[in-house]
Amino acid sequence: MEGRWLRDQTPYDDYVLYWLRGNNGVPQGHLHKFSQWLEHALWSRWLVTQDTAALTGQLDELVADYRLWEKEHVRPDGLFWQEDVRDAMEESISGGRKVKNVRPTINSYMFGNAVALGKIARLAGREDLAKEFDTKASELRKLVQATLWDDELKFFGAVNEKLEKIKVREEIGFIPWYFNLPEPNHGFEAAWRQFTDEQGFKAPWGITTAERRHPKFRTHGTGTCEWDGAVWPFATSQTLTALGNVLHDYQQDAVTKRDWFDSFLTYTKSHVYDGLPYIGEYLDEKTGAWLKGRDPRSFYYNHSTYSDLVISDLIGLRPRVDNTVEVAPLLPEDAWPWFCLEGVRYHGRDLTIIWDKDGSRFNRGKGLTVLAGDKVIARSESLKRVTGRLP
């Protein structure tokens, strides 16, 4: 998701080829060591780069990747199971390293992958394959909503192997919105009331990985990858992306742009250690202290999609299939008097997005301006959603 904004896509191409073909022409064996949303990410990249040949040329390998996940992790009822450690979220309140719980994480990832494969197959002219994955996505959506939604907690959560609900709200319950899985107007948006609740997930230094009111919050110790409450940048990036989708795509009254922006600022302020730029493994929710400090595993962690959050949500460049440029900032209008994002490569063009509240900063006029090259393609005096056609 981060790499799609690179002007030079060569490192991204090499990285994908490493995973899909770097093991003597076949996928790396550890591609399935942890849950992932590779197909969704590659489709998301195509929305920015429009490199059709590269994407459709990998379709068979991506389909094989999905089918292997089905072989390894799908249950007879069609839901996916995963140990919390292989979800990269170990020592959780709801899970365990050796239990095969049905979790919102892997099921949301596989939904996103199925949706993406349907679109990639259609792009490649393989309609039968597209319909197959459309159907898989539709069925998985129904199963997740029916099985993982806890109507008592008003939240998506893990269930055990017997499909019994595990009574805890965890940050993984926000992940379905990362892929727009929950259907609108079914009441699911109520889950986001927990985002701003200090007994829920709101803490002084970020979004906690488990609700703060739960008796097992921060009870698993420190230093062994605990997801029982401490703030993880990996999860924060996912949750802010999911919240961005809620604010862009759903009618609801649980959260606002200000809630997104305040959380984003807290996340931004956490990116420091000993006065230097830093992003580590996880941090204390009350003090902001990095819990692994300069331990090599933490020091080089960098599990974040910060740049994608800036471009796609804060500034609001929303990638699309067509040649309409859509900009829908989540920045509250009274937050900053100006910003400028320039040199963003999109559909083969360079975009510049300017916000100048009174017109005095950039001398490009008052308000929001979107340019493709030197041509203005969209403008608004207020900080609101605009669209324009690429020349």
Helices and strands as residue ranges (DSSP letters): G 3-5, H 10-21, G 29-32, H 38-49, H 52-56, H 59-73, G 84-87, H 104-123, H 127-147, E 149-150, E 155-156, G 171-179, G 188-196, E 202-203, E 206-207, H 233-249, H 257-269, E 272-273, E 276-277, H 296-299, H 306-308, I 309-314, E 324-327, E 338-346, E 349-356, E 367-372, E 375-380, E 386-389
